[in-house]
């Protein structure tokens, strides 16, 4: 007699991840696997009534930075609040393994700068019960999570491990250095990593302003590492680059993809100063693929940007002497001082010192109230500059007063890329390009300036339902983007589809009421560190390996998520 299903999801509108039309049906789950799909299926030990709900595969997020969080927390939020059931860590060439004991501070400093995770959080939170990359995987393999975790070998950690201070100083690798990095990268893939990552952007720096160790790494170094990964026959190459010289850079990446024989993903964004460069990059990718490479552009569903506020890392007044006087006070003490008219006058009139971000966070025509629900495609008339003109006040004063609302917890939004023309039409084109995938949410990183893990949910709320400044996109297409396409891109063929025999990672979603909440600040990191997060409404259930990990946004006791290793050998 067949075993009774552990779980039956009853009468849902199934959007199976294939891109095909939705249909109504039941889904049975047995021993963590989808065991039947049909109508009037036999009763399960547990049942979910999914009437009027959409039922989708769990979402796969290929670009996160939970490399530290997975070592101290079982809850990999905010991604797990967004229907994500698999996350990939180790992006942008940064991570914590391999690492010799005396090099730990260097990797912490790098992660603090590149990914905006405070040093005290990392110092107190990281257990450092590893040195090699394989030992890091073993440490993660002993843990339990609310979603599955997959890894990549980070280039910066390899460089520091092999070259020490020479690697940090970005010196050229010797033949012996290159050979050892290649060996370790291949060893990491054989241990179970699903890729190798590197950064070639000047935007990735330590807190002290030093560039990431991998910036400008020679082609020969990348080639030898790529060929070693290729010899293992598993894993992709993840790259972020500035493309300041697009012909030279794309030529290098094409050669690297061809010589390694492995798939490659490249970050693609619309830059304000070269708003059509991304189209050239995607055309180059298409040409490379026609020539036998396997490259995809990785794109975000909304602008990349920063949040501005008196409780978080950035605000337009952070470089004046008055702000520096109160920067280390508690939030409540700051607000008391900020409400003092004399102090306000000082803040608005004092000359600001030079700061890397100052020009960006004082461009008033590009700073907007975020609102509830958050508006990531605001029109120009909503900007601080436009409001100041209407009210006959200075933009500085308007901004100051806005930030003081809600007990000083109001957050303003500054889109930095993907918004050159003041709308998201370019993002629509990026996402629909046949050689792109959706990612770049950076969950776990930049915790004081952004919270883009919710960009997963944004694809559903904004692009398929709510957008009023341009065309909407089909819901089945969007689900396929978040599930099958991403799972296939990183070589996880056991998930991403609602199909008999596939892993039972599933979402039950109240689609009409799906909503992203405004950002909020939590003080729940190690050492009392703060982070900005966004919660969501509308996920009735998120299921990992057949077990319900969230009901209506509340965590259950189930922690079926595990480290998932790739092909080992």
VENSULWO-V608062 format. One record per helix or strand. SS is the DSSP state (a for helix, b for strand). FROM is the first residue (numbers start at 1). LEN is the number of residues. Records with the same first field share a line. If there is no record, write none. Layout:
BEGIN
SS: FROM-LEN + FROM-LEN
END
This chain:
BEGIN
b: 7-9 + 23-8 + 33-6 + 46-4 + 54-4 + 59-3 + 64-1 + 84-5 + 145-1 + 148-3 + 153-2 + 195-6 + 205-1 + 211-1 + 236-6 + 264-4 + 295-5 + 304-5 + 368-2 + 383-1 + 412-6 + 436-3 + 443-1 + 503-1 + 506-4 + 515-2 + 520-3 + 531-3 + 536-2 + 539-6 + 547-5 + 554-2 + 561-1 + 563-1
a: 69-4 + 79-4 + 91-3 + 101-15 + 119-7 + 133-9 + 155-9 + 165-4 + 175-17 + 219-14 + 246-15 + 277-14 + 321-6 + 331-8 + 341-9 + 358-4 + 364-3 + 380-3 + 384-8 + 395-14 + 425-8 + 452-15 + 475-8 + 484-6 + 511-3 + 526-3
END
